[in-house]
Amino acid sequence: MTLSLFARAATAALLLAGSQLASAHAHPQHEVPASGATVAASQHDVAIDFDDALEPAFSSIAVTDAHGNAVTSGKSAVDASNRKHMSVPLNALTPGVYTVAWVAVAEDGHRTHGKYTFTVK
């Protein structure tokens, strides 16, 4: 009976460890502007909040216009006081469709990436 109890405890520990590893990837929780949004030309930055803290040296946001030209006015940065928040400043935008491409590396080294578009009216 002790072996059975040990086996159950070991299984529970493995399941818990596996679930913690599965959630270690940083995924966007909130984007400004949001995916598919239409915004005014006065949009000054792109900001993304993630569900896990980011490693600043390996995480980034790039924003390009419909021709693939960068429209950022500086480097993206992870907020030092909130490592789940990353943003990048933008140049003045003209009407059109813009693509946001992000790379998020969680503090444990797991990498995720994605992209979405928004439109300036």
C-alpha positions as a Python dict, from the first residue, in 0.01 Angstrom:
ca = {
    (1, 'M'): (0, 0, 0),
    (2, 'T'): (292, 237, 64),
    (3, 'L'): (416, 182, -291),
    (4, 'S'): (73, 273, -428),
    (5, 'L'): (65, 592, -223),
    (6, 'F'): (418, 677, -341),
    (7, 'A'): (321, 612, -703),
    (8, 'R'): (18, 841, -675),
    (9, 'A'): (227, 1116, -513),
    (10, 'A'): (494, 1084, -783),
    (11, 'T'): (229, 1100, -1057),
    (12, 'A'): (73, 1409, -901),
    (13, 'A'): (414, 1578, -878),
    (14, 'L'): (488, 1501, -1245),
    (15, 'L'): (150, 1636, -1355),
    (16, 'L'): (202, 1953, -1155),
    (17, 'A'): (551, 2003, -1297),
    (18, 'G'): (423, 1940, -1650),
    (19, 'S'): (142, 2190, -1612),
    (20, 'Q'): (387, 2454, -1487),
    (21, 'L'): (614, 2395, -1788),
    (22, 'A'): (321, 2418, -2026),
    (23, 'S'): (226, 2760, -1892),
    (24, 'A'): (582, 2893, -1911),
    (25, 'H'): (534, 3030, -2262),
    (26, 'A'): (451, 3401, -2277),
    (27, 'H'): (134, 3474, -2474),
    (28, 'P'): (-30, 3812, -2542),
    (29, 'Q'): (-319, 3902, -2313),
    (30, 'H'): (-388, 4255, -2436),
    (31, 'E'): (-267, 4448, -2741),
    (32, 'V'): (-286, 4821, -2817),
    (33, 'P'): (-388, 4870, -3086),
    (34, 'A'): (-576, 4542, -3090),
    (35, 'S'): (-556, 4291, -3372),
    (36, 'G'): (-781, 4407, -3655),
    (37, 'A'): (-847, 4748, -3493),
    (38, 'T'): (-887, 5071, -3687),
    (39, 'V'): (-714, 5362, -3513),
    (40, 'A'): (-643, 5730, -3569),
    (41, 'A'): (-314, 5844, -3721),
    (42, 'S'): (-222, 5981, -3378),
    (43, 'Q'): (-130, 5630, -3253),
    (44, 'H'): (206, 5684, -3078),
    (45, 'D'): (309, 5331, -2985),
    (46, 'V'): (227, 4963, -2989),
    (47, 'A'): (202, 4793, -2650),
    (48, 'I'): (145, 4428, -2562),
    (49, 'D'): (78, 4277, -2220),
    (50, 'F'): (179, 3912, -2180),
    (51, 'D'): (73, 3645, -1933),
    (52, 'D'): (431, 3575, -1821),
    (53, 'A'): (735, 3790, -1744),
    (54, 'L'): (966, 3850, -2040),
    (55, 'E'): (1340, 3834, -2087),
    (56, 'P'): (1413, 4187, -2221),
    (57, 'A'): (1729, 4098, -2413),
    (58, 'F'): (1545, 3849, -2636),
    (59, 'S'): (1191, 3994, -2665),
    (60, 'S'): (1088, 4249, -2927),
    (61, 'I'): (812, 4417, -3127),
    (62, 'A'): (854, 4528, -3489),
    (63, 'V'): (594, 4734, -3678),
    (64, 'T'): (595, 4767, -4056),
    (65, 'D'): (380, 4935, -4318),
    (66, 'A'): (217, 4762, -4617),
    (67, 'H'): (550, 4782, -4807),
    (68, 'G'): (745, 4615, -4527),
    (69, 'N'): (914, 4938, -4412),
    (70, 'A'): (975, 4981, -4039),
    (71, 'V'): (764, 5257, -3880),
    (72, 'T'): (913, 5251, -3531),
    (73, 'S'): (1099, 5551, -3388),
    (74, 'G'): (1302, 5350, -3138),
    (75, 'K'): (1367, 5003, -3003),
    (76, 'S'): (1101, 4800, -2831),
    (77, 'A'): (1143, 4768, -2456),
    (78, 'V'): (1015, 4554, -2172),
    (79, 'D'): (892, 4769, -1883),
    (80, 'A'): (1138, 4730, -1592),
    (81, 'S'): (859, 4767, -1335),
    (82, 'N'): (622, 4528, -1515),
    (83, 'R'): (813, 4262, -1709),
    (84, 'K'): (488, 4140, -1865),
    (85, 'H'): (453, 4468, -2061),
    (86, 'M'): (645, 4548, -2379),
    (87, 'S'): (605, 4847, -2612),
    (88, 'V'): (766, 5023, -2905),
    (89, 'P'): (733, 5391, -3009),
    (90, 'L'): (604, 5472, -3358),
    (91, 'N'): (682, 5737, -3617),
    (92, 'A'): (387, 5943, -3742),
    (93, 'L'): (157, 5703, -3926),
    (94, 'T'): (-30, 5762, -4250),
    (95, 'P'): (-352, 5584, -4347),
    (96, 'G'): (-298, 5218, -4429),
    (97, 'V'): (-248, 4870, -4289),
    (98, 'Y'): (35, 4799, -4045),
    (99, 'T'): (177, 4467, -3928),
    (100, 'V'): (294, 4405, -3573),
    (101, 'A'): (539, 4115, -3534),
    (102, 'W'): (638, 4019, -3180),
    (103, 'V'): (883, 3779, -3020),
    (104, 'A'): (842, 3697, -2652),
    (105, 'V'): (1098, 3499, -2457),
    (106, 'A'): (978, 3407, -2110),
    (107, 'E'): (1220, 3428, -1819),
    (108, 'D'): (1263, 3048, -1834),
    (109, 'G'): (1377, 3070, -2199),
    (110, 'H'): (1062, 2953, -2379),
    (111, 'R'): (1007, 3153, -2701),
    (112, 'T'): (676, 3242, -2864),
    (113, 'H'): (606, 3472, -3157),
    (114, 'G'): (320, 3603, -3360),
    (115, 'K'): (189, 3883, -3574),
    (116, 'Y'): (-126, 4076, -3640),
    (117, 'T'): (-242, 4381, -3833),
    (118, 'F'): (-420, 4705, -3755),
    (119, 'T'): (-539, 4986, -3981),
    (120, 'V'): (-486, 5361, -3956),
    (121, 'K'): (-776, 5562, -4097),
}
